């Protein structure tokens, strides 16, 4: 878990793992989509504009979905907290829906083919999701359920990480008193914030808070940090659900890319995305335990996944009834297959010459 990867020299600007992976997801996905567009004689510049449109809309949609879903966390915390993305707090489906609405509107406004450009960007969507899930792993969010400690790829998250905090709330793990803060106003107890227990805590207010916490137990901030690094206080072993999702995203990305170059009907690749990813997400939600089952007895992501599977089936049926190519598509049609000339039959040649007369 590396929420902050490093600080830029001199200016001390923190580089967050989640934000860095989002940037890689956007740049890599857009570059890949532009290459696909160029191969089918579509407009790569239009794809880049589409990427920026999707980026802005996806961030807004992902954050809005998260805030609405977990509104109780934001009540009374001020407007500024609604836009604080440094700790994560975005949901993929919100970003997907936001980007879909914005990009379809942009494509229609420019009078281009929705089916063609949906197919072009479909593999890049999955690439972006796969890269972003690595950011989730670095940030410590979207964790999986506890598993047996002998599982070779099980992971344990550090003190005050989301996974450890959740297990501490559920009485599955314990912490020493010096790593627990009791609020003077509400009386609520919670682990010392993670960013204060790392060397990244640099501002004066954070240092004063940590020093005051240490003084209560007649110790030092360095000793608190040493305590927090002890393996015994880490979370129970859990499934790296973020990495499972990342692998799934990359596999789907290359699968959809292969289908794109072999498809017959425009729009089929995006239809497959609408079916295959929700199936993958349904399995992922079985392993993850960070989302409450608060929508019809399911998690919000499970509910949206079922809706998208239905939408994907409807999309594929509609595409099957449409012409092979969209009338707005710039992609060249496949060359017509001509019958081979039979040069070994002299009677056919004479018949052909008479018909020309």
N, C-alpha and C positions, 0 to 999 in steps of 0.2 A: 504494500500500500504506500503510494507516494503522491499525496494530494499536491504537494509542491515539489517539483523535480529539482529546481535550482533557482538561484537569484542571479539576475544579470549583474556582471561586475560594475562597479562604480555607482550606478543608479539604484541598485538593489531591488529592481523590479522582479517580483516572483513570477515564475513560469509554472502554471498549474498543469498537471498531467491531463486532467479532463479537457481543458481548453486546447491543449496542444493536439490531442487526438481528434478533437472536433475539427481543427484546422486541417489535419492530415486527411480526415474523412472528406471534407469539402473539396480540397485541392485535388486529391487523388481521384475522387469520383467524377469531378467535372472534367479533368484531363482525359480520363478513360472514356467518358461519354462523347467528348469532342472527337476523339479518334474514331469511335464507332460511326459518328455522323459523317466524318470525312470519307470513310470507306463505302458508305452507301450514297454518296453524293448529296447528302443533306448539308445544312449550314452549320459548321462548327461554332461560328460567332454567335449564332442564335442560341446554341446549346449553352455557351458560357453565360449569356444574359439570363437564360433560363435557370442556370445554377445559382446566380446571385439572387434571383427572385425567390427560388426555393430556400436558399439559406436564411434570408430574412424572415420569410413566412414560417419556416420550420422552427426557428428559435422562438418566435412569438407563440406559435401553436403549442410547442412542447411545454413551454413555461406556463401558458394559460391552462392547459390540460392539468398540469401538476398542481397549480394553485387552486383550481376548482375542486380537484379530487381531494386535496388535503387542506381545505380552507381553514379548518380549526387550528392548524399550525401557524397561520398568518394573522389571525384575529388579534388586533391591538398591537401589532408589531410595526406599524407604519408602512407607508407606501414604498419606501426605499427597499424594504425587505422583499417586496414582491418581485423586484428586478435583480436581486442578488443571485447571480448564477455561479459564483465561485465555488460553492459547495455542492454543485450538481443541481438537483431539483428540476429535471426535465423528463418528460415521458415521450418515448419514441412515437407512439401512436398519435399523440397530439401534434408532433412535428410533421408526421406523415400526412395527416389530414390537412393541416395548414398549408403545407407545400403543395399538396394535390390541388386544393382549391385555387391557390395563387397561380400555379403554373398552367392549369387548364384555362383559367381566365386570360393569362398572358398569351398563350398559344392561339386561343380563339380571337383575341384582339388583333393579333398579327396575321390572322387568317392562314395559319399553317395547319398541318395535319396533327390532330391530337393523338391518333393511333400510332403514327410513325414516331413521334418524339417521346411518347410514353414508352414505347419499346426501347428506344435509344437510352433512356435514363434508367430503366428498370434495373439492370445489373449494377449500376452505380449506386442506386439506393441501398442495395444489400451490401455493397462494399463499404459505404459510409456507415451503415449500422454496425458492421463487423469491427471497423476501426473505432467507432464511438464506444463500443462495449469494452474495449481495452482501456479506454479512459475511465469507464465505470469501475473497472478493477483497480486502477491506480487510485481512484478517489475513495474506494471502499463501499460504494453504494451498490444496490441491486444484488445483494449477496444471496447465497443459497442456504438450504436447510442443513442442520448438523448431520454429519456423517461419521462413519467409523474412522478412528484415528489411523488405522493401517491402510486406508485408501491412499495410494501413492501420490495422487494429485490433490489431496485435500489441503486446505489452507487455513491458517489461523490469523485473524486480524488483530492489530494491536489495541491497546487500551484506548477507550473513548472513540474507537471507530464505530460506524453505524451498527455493524454486526455485534461487536462486543457490548455496546450500549443496549441493544435490544435484548441480548441474552441476560445482561445485568438486570434489566427491568423485569424480565420473566423469571428471575431468581435461578437462572441456570449457571451463572458465574458470580464470583465475588471479587471485591476490591478492598484494599486496605483503606482505613479511614482517611489517611492523608491524601488519597487520590479521589476523594469524594467532596464535592462542594455543596454546602447547605445555604440556600438563598435566605438572606436576612428578611426579605419582604414577604415571600410566599411560603418559606419553610420547606420548599421542594429540594430534594437532593438529586444530584446528577454528577457523573464523573467529570474530572477536570477536563476542559476542552482540549481536543487533540492538538490543535495548533500551538497551545501553550506548552505542551510537553515535548515539542521538537525544538531544534535549534533555530527554526524559522521565526520564532516569536521575537520580534525585534523592537516593536514600538513600546514606548514608555508605559502606556496603560497596561499592556499585557504583562510586562515585566513586574510592574507593581502588584498586579493581581496575583501572579505566581509567587512573589515574595511574601505577600500577606498570607497566602495559603500555607506556605512553608513555615512561617513564624508561628502559626497556630499549633503546629506539632513539633516545634523546636528542632527544625531541620532546615535544609537549604533547598533552593530550586534545583540545584544539580542532583541532590539526593532524590527529589521527587521524579526527576527525569530518569534516573537510574532505576528506580522502582518500577516505573512505567514500562521499562524495556525488559523486565523479567518475563520469561515465557509463561510462568504460572498464571499471570494475570491477562494473558491474551485470550481471545475468544475460543470457544470450543471449535474443533475442526469442522469446517463446512465445505459444501460443494462450491467450487469456483463457477457459479452459474454465469457470471459475466463472460468467462472464457468459453464456456459451452456455447453461449449465444454468439460470441465472436466467430468461432469456428463455423457455426451454422450459417452465419451471414456471409462469410467468405465462400463457403461451398455453394450456397445459392447464387452468389454473384457470378461465379465462373460457370455454373450450370446455365443460368439465364443468358449469359454471354454466348455460350455455345449454341443455345437454341436460337438466339437472335440471328446468327449467321446461317441458320438452316431453316428458318421459318418460311412458311408459304403465305400466311395471312398476316397483315399488319394488325397489331393490337394483341396478338396471341401471347407475346412475351410478358406484357404487363398483366394480362389475365392470369398467367401462371404465377406471377409474383403475388397477386391478390389471394391466391389459394395456398401456395406452398409456404410463404412466410407465416401466416396465421396458424397453420398446422404446427410449424416449428415453435411458435410462441406459446401455443397451448401446452406443449410438452415442457417448455422452459418454465412456465408458471407453476407446474407441479413441483419443480425443484426449488424455485424461489419462495421465500417466506416473508419478504419485506412488504408485500402488497396485501392489504386487507380484503377479505371476501365480502365486499359491501355493495355489490350490484347483482341482484337476483341470485344470491348465494354463490356468486363467482367474483373473481377479481375484475377490476375494470378492464384490464387487458384481455382476459379470457372472453368477456362479453363482446368487446370490440372485435376480437379475432373471429368469433362466430359470425358476426355481421359481415366482416370482410370476406369470409369464405363464401357466404351466400352472394355477396356482391361480385366476387370473382367468377363464380359459376354463371351468373347472369351476364357478366361482361363477355365471357367466352362464347356463350350462346349467341349473344348479339353480334359479336365479331364473325362468327361462323355464317350468319345470315347476310352479312355485308359483302360488298365486292372485296376481292383479294387485296386491292390497294385503295387507300383513301383518295378521293378526287383532289384533295389539297396536298397530297404528298409530292415531294420533289425527288424522291428516290426513283431511279429509273426502273421501268418494268423489265422483267426477265425477257431475254431475246426469244422470239418465237422459234419453235422447233421445226425445221424444214425437213421434208422427206428426202432421203438420200437419192441421188441420181443413179439410175441403172444404166451404165454405159455398155453393158454386155448384151443388151437385147436390141438388135437392129430393127425389129418390127415396131417396137415402142417409139423409136426415133422417127420412123416414117409416119406413124400415126400422128405424132405430135406436130410434124411439119405440115401435114395436111390440114390439121385443125387450125394452124396459124393462118393458113390461106383463107 
